[in-house]
Amino acid sequence: MGAVRIRDIQVYHPSNEVDNEYFIERFRQKGTEVSGLLRALGRNKRFMIDNPAENTLTMAIEASKSALQSAGLSAGDLDLIIFTSQTPEYLLPSNALKLHNALGGDLNTICYDLNANCAGMLVAVDQASRYMMGNPRIERALVVGADYLTVHSPDQPVYYSNFADSACAVILEAASDTRGLIDSIYQTDTSVIDNSLFPAHGLSNLYREEFTAKDAQVQFTPFDDSVCVDSAVDSLRILLERNGIAKEDVGGYLFSQFSLGNVKLVAERLGIDEQKVTYIGDKYGYTATNSPFVALYEALKEGKISRGDYLVFWTVGAGWQNVSLLMQF
């Protein structure tokens, strides 16, 4: 069984940068104060689509082209394409097939979409890596995570003022000089299964006369998201202990960027060196399905992570599901 490493990673986001004042004023006019929420979540600026020609798929295409160019590869070199999103531009054909077409993929490339909400890209990298480890004929994979939630949640303070639009593309390849993906842990607690719904009334009700397009937008019932911290701490301790890796030996911790408070709580309770925990939610906003990988992208740009470093990822998907991965970069 061979190892699978991250060969390259690239990010695309819209050019439109928006700061907190826009959201504070927007929701103040609706009688809702969000300034405290934005401080607690650790927001400052984020990127939002303001061009009708852009969407989840177009962002994914741009990120993928950048990743292939950076890696010195063509789409014909890819044996597997996985696209992950909770706001896909299309339900059929799959967005992975759309990507294949836009990039000029090979006849024998495997393509499929995946949705694990905000945990999507971690799940996709986990699945792709294990698939490649079990099938030596799959030498390279493209995993792309993209979300465009702002268009679907204009009246939801937690979503609209917090989330941001982006795509992140990762190229995985078989390698012999690394352990690659080492282990993963999933913890699932569906006690808040209906707190985030999109479409709000389900796809089967989209065309009923009593519902408008606005009724299809994200429906969110607030809950205490810090409940995920206990599960994260438990998962990460198990992940490191059962693989014989000390927390001090990890080069980078790439966590969900949903809440700065939660990132700090997890780091504090694990006794992690804060310098190794990357937080980019202040400049990118919360990019949902790809947020831990956008953090990796920024950590690499800043020279915080080097080849051979152990990486620990953690994030949460709506519903909710904690996902943690241990890799060697």
N, C-alpha and C positions, 0 to 999 in steps of 0.2 A: 504494500500500500504506500504510494508516494505522497509527498507533501504538496500543498497548494499555497502559494504566496500571493500577496498583492503586488502586481507589477507596476501599476500606475493608478492614479486617482486624479480626477479633475472635476471642477464645479462650474456650473453656469447659473447665473441669476439675472433677473431683469436689471436694466440700468436705472430704473426709478427707485430712488432711495427716499424713505419716509421716516421722519422722527416721531417721538412720542407726542409732541404737541398736536400733530394732526389728529391722532386718535382721542386725545383728551378733549379737544374742542368738539370733535364729531359726536362723541357720546355725551358730552355735557349738554349739547343742544337737544339730546333725547332724554335728558334728565338722569343720566347715569354717570357716575364719577369713576374713572378708571386709572387715575394717577397713582393711587396706592397699589393697585393690581400690577401696574407696569413696574413700579419700584420693587415690589416683592418678587416678580418674575425675573428681574434683572434686564429689562429691555432699555434700549436707547434708540437704535436705528434698525431698519430692516428694509428688504427689497420687495417691491410689489409690482406685479404686472399692471401696466397701464396702456398696453397696446393690444387691440383686439386680435392681432395676428399671432400673439403668443399664447401658449397654453402648456399644459403638462407635457405633451408629446414634443412640441417644438423645443422646449427647454432640454428634454432628454436627448434629443438629436444633437443639439449643440454640445452638451456635456460629453456625449459619446464620441463625437468627431474630435474634440479636444484631447480626450484620453487616448484615442487611437494615434493621433498625430504625435502626442508626447511620447508614446511608447514605441513609435516607429513601426506601427502595424497598420494593416488594412482590415476591413471588415471580413475579407476572405480568410483571415487568420483565425477567426472566431469559430469555435465549435458549439458554443452555447450562448444564448442571449436571454437574460431574465430581466423583465421590467417589473418594478414594484411601485404601487401607488394606491392611495385610498380615494384619489380624485382622477382616475384615468380619463383621458379624452374620449376613448372609445371602449365599449364593452365587446364589440366585434367589428372587424377582426381584432385580435389581440394587439396591444400596443407594441409588444415585442416583435410581432410581424411587421408592423409599421416601421419600427426601427430598422429591422433587417432590410426592408425595401429602401429606406432613405439612405442607409449606409452602404448598400450594395453587398449584402451578405452572401455567403456560399450556399450552394444547393443543399448541403448536408448539415447545415446549422440547426440545432435544436432551439426552438423559441417558445417561451410561454410567459404569461403574466402571473403575478402573485400579489395578494393583498393581506398583509398582517397589520394594517393600520400603521401607527407610528413605529412599530417594530419591524416593518416590512423589509428594510434593506439589510438589517442584521440577519433576519430569517433567510433572506435570499442568498446572502454570502455563505451562510452556514450550509444551506442546501446545495448550492453550487459546488462548494468545496468538497463536501462529502460525495457528491455525484462524481466529481473528477477523481477523487481518491479511489473510488470503486470502479472506475472505467478509464483505463489508461489511454483510450483513443480520444478522450476529451482533454486536450492540452491547454486550451485557453477559453475563458468565459468573460463575457461582458455583463456586469450587473449594474443596472441603472435604477436609482430611486428618485422620484420626482413627485411633488405635490403642488397644487394650485388651490388652496383652501380659501383664500381671501374672496374669490368670486362667489363662493357658496355659503358665506357666513357674514354678510354685511351688517346684520343686526345682532350678532352675538358678540358681546364685549370680550369674553375670554378668547374666542377664536379670532375674531377680526383684528383686534388690537395686539395680538400676541403672535399669531402665525405669520409666516412669510413664504414667498414663492421661490423655488429653486429646483435644480436637478444636480445629482452627483453620479458620476460614472466611475466604476472600479473595474479594472482589468485584472483577472485572476489567471495565474498560469502554474503549470506543474513545475516543481523545482526540487533540487536535491540539496541545496545549501541552507535549508531552513526547516523548522518543524511546521511552519505554516499554521493552519487551523489546528488547534490542540484539543479544545473541548468547548462545550456549550451547555447552558442550563436554562430551562424554561420553568417558570412558576406561573400558574394561571388561576386567577380568582375572579369569577364572573359575577360578583356581588353588585357591580355597577354596570351590568351588561347593556342597559338601555339609557345610560346617561349621555352617550354621544350617538346620534342616529343620523344617517345620511344615505339616501334621501329620507327626510323626516318620517314619511309614511310608507316607505318601501317603494321599490320599482313598480310593483304591480298596480299601485294606485296613482301613478303619475298622470294618467289620462282621465281620471274621474272628474266630472264637471264641478264638484264641490271644492276641488283643490286647485290652487293657482300655482304658477311657477315659484312664487315666494314660499309657498307651503312645502316645497321640496327641499328648501335650504337646510343646512345643518341645524339640528335641534340638540341643544346642550343643556343638561341639568347639572349645575355645579356640585362638586363633591370635594372632600379633602384628599387631594392627590398625594399628600405626604404619607398616606398609608402604604404607598409603593416602596417607601424607603426601607422598611423592615425587610421586605422580600428581597430588595436589591442587596442589602448588607448580607443577608443570609446566603443568597446565591453566590455572591462574589467571594465570600469566605470559603465556601465549599469548593468553588472553581479553582482557587489557588491552592488550597490544602490538598485536594485529591490529585493534583498534578505536581506537587512538590515544589511550588514556586513561591518564594517569599514576596510579600508586597513591595519590599524595597528593591527587588530585582526587576520590577515592571518598569518599562521605560515611559509608558504613557497610558493614562486613563481617559477614555473617550466615552462620556456619558450622555444621556438624553439632555438636550438643551432646553427642555420645557420650562424648567424652573431653576434659577440660580440657588434658591434656598435648598432645594432637594439635592443639588450637586454638592453643596457645602455639607449638608447633613450626612450624606453617604460617605464623603471623604473623611469627615470628622470621626464618624463612628468606626470606620475601618482603620483610622490612624494613618491615612495616606498623606504623603508629602504634597501639599497644595500646588507646588510648582509643576507636578507631573499631571495635574488635572486641568485639561483644556476647557475653557469656557468661552464660547464665541456667540452666545445668544444675545449679547448686547449689540453686536454689529450686524448679525444676520437675522435676528429674530428667531422664532422657532420654526424650523424647516421640516418638521414632522418626520416622514418616513426615513429621511436620510441624515438626520441631525448628528448622530455620532460620527458619521463619515465626513461630514463637513468639518467637524472638529478635528478629525485626523488630517484632512487637507490643510487646514490652517496651522496645525502643529508641525507638519512637515515643512510648510513654507517658512516657518519661524525657526527651523532647525532644532526643534525640541525632540525629535524622534529620528533615530538612525537605523539602518539595516541591521537586523539581528535583535533589535529590541523586542521585548515582550509587550503586547498590547492587551488591555482589558477594555471591552466594550460593554455598555449596559444601556438599555432603554426600556420604554413601556409602551404597549399598544393599547388603544381604547378597548375598554370592556371588562377587565384589563389583564394584560399578560406581560410579565417581566421576562426579558431575554438578555442573557449575558454570554459573551464569547471571549475566549482566550486564544490569542494568536501570537505567532512570532513573525515580525515584519520582514 
